[in-house]
Amino acid sequence: MMWDKLEVGTEGPALEDGPLTVTDFVRYQGASGDMNPIHHDTEFAQKAGFPAPFAVGMRQAGVLATWATDWLGPENVRRFKVQWREQAWPGDVLTYTGAVTDKREEDCQRLVDLEMTVTRQTGGTHLKGWATFVVPE
């Protein structure tokens, strides 16, 4: 992406993911080695006070990171962080969006900051994210 095309307010292309399934959760759990039953065992989740197993938040954080790096390049990421806002459940469809919130030159680098959101089909915010990318010449 060229520096002169990135302005405050420039949005990346939205990505829709889902509907989520328990199989998605288990696949992520297997890859990460975190097999917490709250993400795949309905009886266990209900005993813990939840209506069903819920999404593994790091799965969606990874999708969000991939969304951002697909847009601005994995080699260009300098900072990435997320904050979980509400749970996502089987059947949810998530939309990943984000926009440039700052553009600056610092330490001989051209940088852009992003604010990103993962929204459930209910309108609720599942994740918020923030990232900084260098924009090469």
Buried (B, 14 or more C-beta within 10 A) or exposed (E): BEEEEBEEEBEBEEBEBBEBEBEBBBEBBEEEEEEEBBBBBBEBBEEEEBEEBBBBBBBBBBBBBEBBBEBBBEEBBEEBEBEBBEBBBBEBBBBBBBBBBEBEEEEEBBBBBBBBBBBBBEEEBBBBBBBBBBBEE
